[in-house]
Amino acid sequence: MTTTAVPRQPAGHGLLVGKVVVVTAAAGTGIGAAIAERCLAEGAAVVLSDNHERRLTLSHARLTEAYPKRVLTLVCDVTDEESVRGLVAGAAAEFGRVDVMINNAGLGGNRAVTEMSDEEWGRVLDVTLTGTFRCTRAALGQMIAQGGGGVVVNNASVLGWRAQAGQAHYAAAKAGVMAFTRCVAMDVAQHGIRVNAVAPSLAEHPFLSKVISESELAALARREAFGRAAQPWEVATVVAFLASDYSSYLTGEVISVSSQHP
């Protein structure tokens, strides 16, 4: 299959001007970092959180140079309730409100169920699914206290729908994120709060090679219609759309960011 060229990243169009956006797992070079940069390019004030303090410090220095007075960084462990509450409270204290919560934190791995320990299973679900629950719950409390309105965008995965060996824990967690998204959307629709998710297939970033071999990554890329993995910013643009008023009638939806064919 021929690999298509990566298109030019589009400029911002002010989709999130005046919005305060919180992004988890936003340091470094992955999807979270790309989401934070896209939200800034669209005019938002952005709170970047991550459990890696050093990477967070580096991201803050880089982004504040380009977007002064619109970036706050807060260390947050999504497996710790107090830390999550502190993230939302800190965002509201700095910028006065929280308009968008983007739950990007997740943990993967590559292990057959026959070899998987309880600890491996539990850790992936605690970060990926329960962490999304904790952050959503905290953000919704803040949004409702503000008088309602707001958006939650969760990062799921096409593995919530599709089968892949060695990914039972991750796929189960991401399928849970999808179901959680749909149900929470119904819980808070009365408050004017929208809850949606994106489901990327394969996005190119350095952390993938730590859990999936280069040969397997290449095979997965060949299954994509474009013959390549998505760039993180290609996922981020869809997240920005869901965070914006352009998706005002979407809630409880999971948008596949994928070119993968069966």
C-alpha positions in Angstrom: 0.0 0.0 0.0 1.2 3.5 -0.8 1.8 5.8 2.1 0.2 9.2 1.7 2.0 12.3 2.7 1.1 13.9 6.1 -0.9 17.1 5.4 0.0 20.5 6.7 -1.4 21.2 10.2 -4.2 23.7 9.9 -3.9 27.1 11.7 -6.2 27.9 14.6 -9.6 29.6 13.9 -10.5 30.8 17.4 -12.8 27.9 18.1 -12.1 28.0 21.9 -11.6 31.7 22.6 -12.6 32.5 26.2 -12.7 28.8 27.2 -10.7 27.3 30.0 -9.5 23.8 29.1 -7.9 21.1 31.3 -6.0 18.3 29.7 -4.6 15.3 31.5 -1.4 13.5 30.5 -0.5 16.6 28.5 3.3 16.8 28.8 5.8 15.5 26.3 5.1 14.7 22.7 2.0 12.5 22.6 -1.7 13.1 21.9 -2.2 15.0 25.2 0.5 17.5 24.3 -0.9 17.9 20.8 -4.4 18.5 22.3 -3.0 21.2 24.6 -1.2 23.0 21.8 -4.3 22.8 19.5 -6.5 24.3 22.3 -4.0 27.1 22.8 -3.9 27.7 19.0 -7.7 27.9 19.1 -7.6 30.7 21.8 -8.2 28.8 25.0 -6.5 29.1 28.4 -5.1 25.7 29.0 -4.3 23.8 32.2 -1.8 21.0 31.4 -1.6 18.2 34.0 0.7 15.2 34.1 2.2 12.8 36.6 5.7 13.5 35.2 6.8 16.7 36.8 10.0 17.2 34.8 8.2 16.8 31.4 5.5 19.1 32.7 8.1 21.8 33.6 9.6 21.6 30.1 6.2 21.8 28.4 5.3 24.8 30.5 8.5 26.7 29.5 8.0 26.0 25.8 4.3 26.8 25.7 4.3 30.0 27.9 6.8 31.5 25.5 4.3 31.1 22.6 1.2 31.7 24.7 2.0 33.9 27.6 -0.6 34.1 30.5 -2.7 31.3 29.1 -0.9 28.3 30.4 -1.0 26.7 33.8 0.7 23.4 34.7 -0.3 21.2 37.6 1.0 17.8 38.6 -1.8 15.3 38.9 -2.0 11.5 39.5 -5.3 10.4 38.1 -5.3 7.4 40.4 -5.4 9.6 43.4 -8.7 11.3 44.3 -7.2 14.2 46.2 -4.8 14.9 43.4 -7.6 15.0 40.9 -9.7 17.4 43.1 -6.7 19.6 43.4 -6.3 19.8 39.6 -9.8 21.0 39.1 -9.7 23.4 42.0 -6.4 24.8 40.9 -7.6 25.4 37.4 -10.7 27.2 38.7 -8.6 29.2 41.1 -6.3 30.4 38.4 -8.7 31.1 35.6 -12.1 31.4 37.4 -13.8 28.4 35.9 -13.4 25.2 34.0 -15.2 24.9 30.6 -13.7 21.8 29.1 -12.2 18.7 30.6 -10.2 16.5 28.3 -9.4 13.1 29.8 -6.3 11.8 27.9 -4.5 9.9 30.7 -4.2 6.2 29.9 -1.9 3.3 30.4 -1.3 0.4 28.0 0.8 -2.7 27.8 1.2 -5.8 25.8 0.5 -9.0 27.6 -1.6 -12.1 26.9 -4.3 -12.8 29.4 -2.7 -16.1 30.3 0.4 -14.3 31.5 -1.3 -11.2 32.9 -1.2 -10.5 36.7 -4.0 -9.0 38.7 -1.7 -6.0 39.3 -1.2 -5.4 35.5 -4.9 -5.7 34.8 -5.8 -3.4 37.8 -3.2 -0.8 37.0 -4.3 -0.3 33.4 -8.0 0.0 34.4 -7.2 2.3 37.3 -5.4 4.8 35.2 -7.4 4.5 31.9 -11.0 3.9 33.1 -11.2 4.8 36.7 -8.9 7.8 36.2 -11.3 9.1 33.5 -14.2 8.6 36.0 -12.4 10.5 38.8 -11.5 13.5 36.5 -14.9 13.6 34.9 -16.6 13.6 38.3 -14.5 16.4 39.6 -14.9 18.5 36.5 -18.7 18.0 36.4 -19.0 19.2 40.0 -17.2 22.4 39.1 -19.2 22.9 35.9 -22.5 22.4 37.7 -21.4 24.8 40.5 -20.7 27.4 37.8 -24.3 27.2 36.6 -24.0 24.4 34.1 -22.7 24.2 30.6 -19.3 22.7 29.7 -17.8 19.9 27.8 -16.0 16.6 28.6 -14.0 14.9 25.9 -12.5 11.4 26.6 -9.8 9.7 24.8 -10.9 6.1 24.0 -9.5 3.8 21.3 -10.7 1.8 18.4 -9.6 -1.2 20.5 -12.8 -0.6 22.4 -14.4 -2.1 19.3 -11.7 -4.2 17.7 -9.7 -7.2 18.8 -5.9 -7.3 19.1 -3.8 -9.9 20.9 -2.1 -8.8 24.1 -4.5 -5.8 24.6 -7.3 -7.3 26.7 -6.7 -5.0 29.7 -6.3 -1.9 27.5 -9.2 -2.8 25.2 -11.5 -3.5 28.2 -10.6 -0.1 29.8 -11.2 1.8 26.5 -14.5 0.0 25.9 -15.4 1.1 29.4 -14.5 4.7 28.6 -16.9 4.5 25.6 -19.8 3.1 27.7 -19.0 5.6 30.5 -19.1 8.5 28.0 -22.5 7.5 26.7 -24.0 7.1 30.2 -22.5 10.2 31.7 -23.8 12.2 28.8 -27.3 11.3 29.8 -26.6 12.1 33.5 -25.6 15.7 32.8 -27.6 16.7 29.7 -30.0 18.5 31.9 -27.2 20.8 33.0 -26.2 21.7 29.4 -23.0 19.7 29.7 -21.9 17.6 26.7 -19.8 14.4 27.0 -18.1 12.8 24.0 -15.1 10.7 23.1 -12.6 10.2 20.3 -11.4 6.7 19.4 -8.0 6.9 17.6 -6.7 3.8 15.8 -3.0 4.4 15.6 -1.2 7.7 16.4 2.5 8.2 16.0 4.4 9.1 19.1 7.5 7.8 20.9 5.7 6.1 23.8 4.1 3.5 21.6 7.5 1.8 20.9 7.8 1.0 24.6 4.8 -1.3 24.5 4.5 -2.4 20.9 7.4 -3.7 18.7 8.5 -1.7 15.7 7.5 -4.6 13.4 4.0 -4.7 14.9 3.6 -0.9 14.6 4.6 -1.1 10.9 2.1 -3.8 10.3 -0.7 -1.8 12.0 0.2 1.2 9.9 -0.1 -0.8 6.7 -3.7 -1.6 7.7 -4.6 2.1 7.7 -6.2 3.4 4.5 -3.5 6.1 4.2 -0.7 3.6 4.9 0.5 5.5 7.9 -0.2 6.3 11.5 -2.0 9.5 12.4 0.0 12.4 13.6 -1.0 13.4 17.2 -2.3 16.8 15.9 -4.7 14.9 13.6 -6.4 13.5 16.7 -6.1 16.9 18.5 -8.1 18.7 15.8 -11.1 16.4 16.3 -10.9 16.9 20.1 -10.9 20.6 19.6 -14.0 20.3 17.4 -15.8 18.3 20.1 -14.7 20.9 22.7 -16.0 23.8 20.7 -19.5 25.1 20.1 -19.4 23.7 16.6 -20.4 20.4 18.1 -23.2 21.8 20.2 -25.7 19.0 19.4 -23.3 16.1 19.9 -23.3 14.3 23.2 -22.8 10.6 24.2 -20.9 10.1 20.9 -17.7 8.3 20.2 -16.0 9.6 17.1 -13.5 7.3 15.4 -10.3 9.0 14.3 -9.2 6.3 12.1 -8.5 5.3 8.5 -8.2 1.6 9.3 -10.1 -0.9 7.2 -11.1 -4.4 8.3 
